């Protein structure tokens, strides 16, 4: 058995990007460590915060519940501030993750990789799936940390842009609206950094089957109830539509050759 370390930018990213992979790895007897870079303090602020409770408090509690649902063995926070989206004033906060020196953040992550003797590290693709500055920083910091720690396998979690299009077409053919009410979104449209969402299928190396664990993934997403826009959309999908859309998770393995194949992070 091995150790998987999943490095994510914000609480809830672990569920959405790699929830099925985490649940599968745990079920197969692997140790899973979750490292979250930021405190998520620029997420949506719920109406039901208790007196003295902050958004950071709520999101940490939600992440802890999500980790428990997924079976994560250890949850670590790097404690950077959420940088917000591209162009937000929060980008310039001195404690924002995007402002963190790469070597500083990578050294912190590398220490955990060494301590855990991690066999596999997951990060995001080169533009963080949709251009969020913190996601891009996870890509950069994660790859550098793997170099420092000598971690043998690095997988970039991504979204299959072509599969998203197929999902939308199939959902519409069944009379299901696959997008939040009132939104008309095309995966080829520019995302936060001006690039389209995710990665073309021809550039992806691994198609990971998580169909047996997809409802665990959905349960972990529901733990992040404070983030109504994201969690609410996922929770609103009928189970069959959710299984169809999220029964596969997509990765690009560093150093692997194409084409796309059915694979696993421990192989």
C-alpha positions as CSV (number, residue, x, y, z in Angstrom):
1,X,0.0,0.0,0.0
2,X,1.1,3.6,-0.7
3,X,0.5,7.2,0.4
4,X,-1.4,9.7,-1.6
5,X,-1.1,13.4,-0.8
6,X,-3.7,15.6,-2.4
7,X,-2.8,19.3,-2.5
8,X,-5.7,21.7,-3.0
9,X,-6.2,25.5,-2.9
10,X,-9.4,25.9,-0.9
11,X,-11.8,23.9,1.2
12,X,-14.3,22.1,-1.1
13,X,-11.7,21.7,-4.0
14,X,-10.8,18.3,-2.5
15,X,-14.4,17.1,-3.0
16,X,-15.0,18.6,-6.4
17,X,-11.6,17.8,-8.0
18,X,-10.5,14.5,-6.4
19,X,-13.2,13.3,-4.1
20,X,-13.7,10.1,-6.0
21,X,-10.0,9.4,-6.2
22,X,-9.5,10.0,-2.5
23,X,-12.4,7.7,-1.6
24,X,-11.1,5.0,-3.9
25,X,-7.6,5.2,-2.6
26,X,-8.9,4.9,1.0
27,X,-11.1,1.9,0.1
28,X,-8.1,0.2,-1.5
29,X,-6.1,0.5,1.7
30,X,-3.8,3.5,0.8
31,X,-3.1,6.3,3.2
32,X,-4.4,9.7,2.1
33,X,-3.2,13.1,3.3
34,X,-5.1,16.3,2.4
35,X,-3.2,19.6,2.3
36,X,-5.2,22.8,1.8
37,X,-3.2,25.9,1.0
38,X,-5.7,28.6,2.0
39,X,-8.4,29.3,4.5
40,X,-11.1,30.0,1.9
41,X,-11.9,33.3,3.5
42,X,-13.2,34.9,0.3
43,X,-15.9,32.3,-0.3
44,X,-19.6,32.9,0.1
45,X,-20.6,34.1,3.5
46,X,-23.6,32.1,4.8
47,X,-26.5,33.7,6.6
48,X,-26.4,31.4,9.6
49,X,-23.0,32.1,11.1
50,X,-23.2,31.9,14.8
51,X,-22.1,34.8,17.0
52,X,-18.3,34.9,17.0
53,X,-18.1,32.4,14.2
54,X,-16.1,33.4,11.1
55,X,-16.3,32.2,7.5
56,X,-12.9,30.6,8.1
57,X,-14.2,28.7,11.2
58,X,-17.1,27.4,9.1
59,X,-15.1,26.4,6.2
60,X,-12.5,24.6,8.3
61,X,-15.3,22.7,10.0
62,X,-16.8,21.8,6.7
63,X,-13.5,20.6,5.3
64,X,-13.0,18.4,8.4
65,X,-16.4,16.8,7.8
66,X,-15.7,16.3,4.1
67,X,-12.3,14.7,5.0
68,X,-14.1,12.4,7.4
69,X,-16.7,11.4,4.8
70,X,-13.9,10.6,2.3
71,X,-11.8,8.7,4.8
72,X,-8.8,11.1,4.8
73,X,-6.2,10.1,7.4
74,X,-4.6,13.5,7.9
75,X,-5.7,17.1,7.1
76,X,-3.1,19.8,7.0
77,X,-3.6,23.6,6.5
78,X,-0.8,25.8,5.1
79,X,-2.7,28.8,6.4
80,X,-2.3,31.2,3.6
81,X,-5.1,33.7,2.9
82,X,-7.5,33.1,0.0
83,X,-6.3,35.3,-3.0
84,X,-9.7,35.7,-4.6
85,X,-10.2,35.7,-8.3
86,X,-8.0,37.4,-10.9
87,X,-7.8,41.2,-10.4
88,X,-9.4,41.2,-6.9
89,X,-7.7,43.5,-4.4
90,X,-7.1,40.4,-2.2
91,X,-4.5,39.3,-4.8
92,X,-2.2,41.9,-3.2
93,X,-2.7,40.8,0.4
94,X,0.8,40.0,1.9
95,X,-0.5,36.7,3.3
96,X,-2.4,35.7,0.1
97,X,-1.3,32.4,-1.4
98,X,-0.6,34.0,-4.7
99,X,1.9,36.4,-3.0
100,X,3.7,33.6,-1.2
101,X,7.3,32.9,-2.4
102,X,7.2,29.7,-4.3
103,X,10.3,28.3,-2.5
104,X,8.7,29.1,0.9
105,X,5.4,27.4,0.2
106,X,7.1,24.5,-1.6
107,X,9.4,23.9,1.3
108,X,6.5,23.6,3.7
109,X,4.7,21.1,1.4
110,X,7.9,19.2,0.7
111,X,8.3,18.7,4.5
112,X,4.9,17.0,4.6
113,X,5.7,14.9,1.5
114,X,8.9,13.7,3.2
115,X,7.3,13.1,6.6
116,X,4.6,11.0,4.9
117,X,6.9,9.3,2.4
118,X,4.3,10.1,-0.2
119,X,4.3,8.0,-3.3
120,X,1.8,10.2,-5.2
121,X,1.1,13.9,-5.2
122,X,-1.9,15.5,-6.9
123,X,-2.0,19.1,-8.0
124,X,-3.9,21.0,-10.8
125,X,-3.1,21.4,-14.5
126,X,-1.0,24.4,-15.7
127,X,-3.9,26.9,-15.5
128,X,-5.6,25.6,-12.4
129,X,-8.5,24.1,-14.3
130,X,-10.2,27.5,-14.7
131,X,-7.5,30.1,-14.1
132,X,-8.0,30.9,-10.4
133,X,-4.7,32.4,-9.1
134,X,-4.6,30.1,-6.1
135,X,-5.1,27.0,-8.3
136,X,-2.3,28.1,-10.6
137,X,-0.1,28.5,-7.5
138,X,-1.0,25.0,-6.4
139,X,0.4,23.7,-9.7
140,X,3.6,25.7,-9.4
141,X,4.2,25.0,-5.7
142,X,3.2,21.4,-5.9
143,X,5.6,20.6,-8.7
144,X,8.5,22.3,-7.0
145,X,7.7,20.6,-3.7
146,X,7.8,17.2,-5.5
147,X,11.2,18.1,-6.8
148,X,12.4,19.0,-3.3
149,X,11.0,15.9,-1.7
150,X,11.8,13.5,-4.5
151,X,8.1,12.4,-4.8
152,X,8.1,9.8,-7.6
153,X,4.7,10.5,-9.1
154,X,2.8,13.8,-9.7
155,X,-0.7,13.8,-11.2
156,X,-2.4,17.0,-12.3
157,X,-6.1,16.9,-11.7
158,X,-8.0,18.4,-14.6
159,X,-11.3,18.6,-16.3
160,X,-12.0,17.0,-19.7
161,X,-13.3,19.8,-21.8
162,X,-14.6,17.4,-24.5
163,X,-16.3,15.2,-21.9
164,X,-18.1,18.3,-20.5
165,X,-19.5,19.0,-23.9
166,X,-20.7,15.4,-24.3
167,X,-22.3,15.6,-20.8
168,X,-24.1,18.8,-21.7
169,X,-25.4,17.4,-24.9
170,X,-26.6,14.1,-23.2
171,X,-28.2,16.0,-20.3
172,X,-30.1,18.3,-22.7
173,X,-31.3,15.3,-24.8
174,X,-32.8,13.9,-21.6
175,X,-34.5,17.2,-20.7
176,X,-32.1,18.0,-17.9
177,X,-30.7,21.5,-17.5
178,X,-27.0,20.8,-16.8
179,X,-26.2,24.4,-15.7
180,X,-27.3,26.6,-12.8
181,X,-30.6,28.3,-13.5
182,X,-30.2,31.4,-15.7
183,X,-26.7,30.6,-16.8
184,X,-25.6,29.8,-20.3
185,X,-22.0,28.6,-20.2
186,X,-19.9,27.0,-22.8
187,X,-16.7,25.1,-21.8
188,X,-14.9,26.8,-24.7
189,X,-15.6,30.2,-23.3
190,X,-12.7,32.1,-21.6
191,X,-12.5,31.3,-17.8
192,X,-10.8,33.4,-15.1
193,X,-7.4,33.6,-16.9
194,X,-8.8,33.9,-20.4
195,X,-8.3,30.3,-21.2
196,X,-11.1,27.8,-21.7
197,X,-12.1,25.5,-18.8
198,X,-10.1,22.3,-18.3
199,X,-8.0,20.5,-20.8
200,X,-8.7,19.0,-24.3
201,X,-9.0,15.2,-24.1
202,X,-6.0,14.7,-26.4
203,X,-3.8,16.3,-23.7
204,X,-5.0,14.1,-20.8
205,X,-3.1,10.9,-19.9
206,X,-5.3,9.2,-17.3
207,X,-9.0,8.4,-17.1
208,X,-9.7,7.2,-13.5
209,X,-12.8,5.2,-12.8
210,X,-14.4,6.4,-9.5
211,X,-17.9,5.2,-10.3
212,X,-18.1,3.0,-7.2
213,X,-17.3,6.0,-5.0
214,X,-19.2,8.8,-6.8
215,X,-21.9,9.0,-4.2
216,X,-19.2,9.4,-1.5
217,X,-17.9,12.2,-3.6
218,X,-21.3,13.8,-3.7
219,X,-21.7,13.4,0.1
220,X,-18.4,15.2,0.6
221,X,-19.5,18.1,-1.5
222,X,-22.6,18.5,0.5
223,X,-20.4,19.0,3.6
224,X,-19.5,22.4,2.1
225,X,-23.0,23.8,2.4
226,X,-21.8,27.4,3.1
227,X,-20.7,27.6,-0.5
228,X,-24.2,27.7,-1.9
229,X,-23.4,28.4,-5.6
230,X,-21.0,25.5,-6.0
231,X,-22.4,23.0,-3.5
232,X,-25.9,23.8,-4.4
233,X,-25.4,23.1,-8.0
234,X,-23.9,19.7,-7.4
235,X,-26.5,18.8,-4.8
236,X,-29.3,19.7,-7.2
237,X,-28.2,17.2,-9.8
238,X,-30.2,14.0,-9.8
239,X,-28.1,11.0,-8.7
240,X,-28.0,9.4,-12.1
241,X,-26.9,12.7,-13.8
242,X,-24.2,13.2,-11.0
243,X,-22.9,9.6,-11.6
244,X,-22.7,10.2,-15.3
245,X,-20.9,13.5,-14.9
246,X,-18.5,12.6,-12.1
247,X,-18.0,8.9,-12.2
248,X,-14.6,9.6,-13.9
249,X,-11.8,11.8,-12.7
250,X,-9.2,13.1,-15.1
251,X,-5.4,13.5,-14.7
252,X,-2.3,14.4,-16.5
253,X,0.7,12.4,-15.1
254,X,4.0,14.3,-15.2
255,X,6.3,12.6,-17.6
256,X,3.7,10.3,-19.1
257,X,3.2,9.9,-22.8
258,X,-0.1,10.1,-24.5
259,X,-2.7,9.0,-25.5
260,X,-5.4,8.9,-22.9
261,X,-5.7,5.5,-21.1
262,X,-7.8,4.0,-18.3
263,X,-5.4,4.1,-15.4
264,X,-4.9,4.6,-11.7
265,X,-2.6,6.7,-9.5
266,X,-1.1,3.6,-8.0
267,X,0.1,1.4,-10.9
